[in-house]
Each structure stands twice: as C-alpha cells, then as structure tokens.
Amino acid sequence: MLKRHPLSVCVDLKCKDGSVLHLYFFYLMNLNIMTVKTKVTTPIDLSTAISAGELLRSDTLLSCLYVGDQGGETPNPANRYQFDKVGIVSFVDYVDELGHPYMWVQNLGGLHFPSDGSESVCVGSSLSASHMEATMKLLRARVQSRLALQKQFASLGNILQLSVRTSFRQRLLLTIWYELPYIKHVTEAGLAKDTDLYFMGIVERGTARLHAAVVMSPRYPETAPLFSLSLSWKGERTGRTDDNLRAIESEVNMFKHELQGPRPGYQLFTNQMARLCMCLDVYLETEGQDDSVEGPREFPREKMCLRTVRGPNRLKPFKYNHPQGFFSHR
C-alpha cells in the first residue's frame, strides 16, 4: 500500500550564504501522491549552536510554506477508502518514514486533486511549471529565515528554550508551556497552533525575573512572534493582572513595523527581545520606592522619561523616541 517508486529525485537548492537545502522527492505508486524529505547543510558547523537542530528539523522546516499546508495528511481523497480497507488510521503516522505530502509537492509533480467547488486547472508539466518559480523562492526564503533565527538564538545565549512536538522531552516541555496560566488567553483565542514553535525565556535583572512564553509561526518573519509575559518581583504579575505588563506585551507584539528592520526582516525576533529588555528596565526604574526601606534604590533611574506614569491605570512610558533618547507614552 505504501510502496515507493524505485526511482526518486533529489533537488539541491543553494543559497547565497553557501547553505544548501536538499529536497528528496518520492512517488507512492498505490496512493498516487508525492512526498518530500529535507536536509540542510551549511558552510559552518551548527552542532554547538542552541536549538539549531530543532529549527532545521525536517518535520518542521517546511511546514506551512503555503498557508494551511501542514503536510501531515494525504491530499488525495481516494486514499481515505484505501486506508479503511487496510486499517490505516492516519497518514501522519508514516510521514517520518515516507516524507511529507505537501500540496506544493503535488503541484511540482504535476498532480492535482480537485476539491468541491474547485475550478478546472492545468495538470502535468503545465501545473509544475506554473508553480516552480514561486515555490523555489519560498523554499530559499524559508531556509534563510531559519538560519537567521539560529544565529539569533546563539547570540541570545541560554535564556531561551525551544519546544516542539517531537521527542518525549519536548512534548513534556510543550505540555508545561500550555499549562502556564499567563498564556491561557493565547490558547483560548486559537493563536497557538500545532505547527508553531514554542519558546520559554527568562530575563533577569536584580531580584526581578521576567518570564516570556513565545509562539513563533513557521511563516516567520511574515507572521511576527507572539509574547506572553509574567513578572516575578514582589509577587507574581501577568498581563491579565498588571496593566503595565499588558502594555509591554503590546509594545513587543503590536508594533512590528517599528521592529522589522530592513527587508526581509529576519532580525525581528532579536529586536523584539531587545525591546522587551528595554521595557523591563523602564518598568523597574519607574516603580515607586518603599519609604520604609533604607538604602539606595535597587533599580536606579538610568532611562530618561518625560513622565513616569499617566492616567488612572498609572501606565509607564514604554515608547522610545529616537534620536532624542527619551521614553514617552503612546
């Protein structure tokens, strides 16, 4: 049932930095679908870089290259009847061995499976040619974005921990991530998907510890990472209970155009982390000091702010004004 054709095709897609994406295409004769396996080679050794192997894993590297194309289930509707006859529950159980049947793989192979309401389209070599250029550009951009993320992870050191749905250890980390109380609103809103990458980071300054749970889409940087925060300092605070933490989340999540940088914007994640650290400094330095405690302030004011608080919610000034060099309210 799951037998491959004895011949396969290998395509090497080279990037300007010397990295190569190896694509291995297979044809499953009985199912009449194509699958792909991937491997990335780079001119430098990535084995010592934090999470490099996870970011370049073949089962997540090309997920959602096109919107919604997860590559887990077979795109051929006739396969459902074939699976029922032999007791196969889902094709996703075999993708590690056989490869992923992405829709773009079928298009490159000239295979088209009509769906309800679909219009007539070209098939065969015409279908392959019509998708080839756009798909190659997307593949090259995906590899470059993941390699850029790997470099950012290496520069950020050990404050980030990556969790994806693969090994037992990582499934355990993902379970812990989902159980964090300060990301409940993210999961309830459907903003955390199975295809996303999950990060947990801690930023420390003095006695304050800022916990950041990050959801990163496989379509990064087109889709910006989403941060949820919790601060351990004089108690536990989250964006649901502290208006200023919610304002910091807004600064990091909502102003992508300020953080994207020059196109294609691969440094977005590093810029978000830098703004997060900067906002934490403002939060701590503008906090009122307890008069009953003697001695110097734990967090002396180093940032210049026009007003330390504003409005009934006592919001702090998290917007940085360049090149004047001061912080103000939005």
Secondary structure, 3 states (H helix, E strand, C coil): CCCECCCCEEEEEECCCCCEEEEEEEEECCCCEEEEEEEEECCCCCCCCCCHHHHCCHHHHCCCCCCCCCCCCCCCCCHHHHHHHHCCCCHHHHHHHHCECCHHHHHHCCCCCCCCCCCCCCCCHHHHHHHHHHHHHHHHHHHHHHHHHHHHHHHHCCCEEEECCCCHHHHHHHHHHHHCHHHHHHHHCCCCCCCCEEEEEEEEECCEEEEEEEEECCCCCCCCCEEEEEEECCCEEECCCCHHHHHHHHHHHCCHHHHCCCCCCCCHHHHHHHHHHHHHHHHHHCCCCCCCCCCCCCCCCCCCECCCCECCCCECCCEEECCCCEEECC
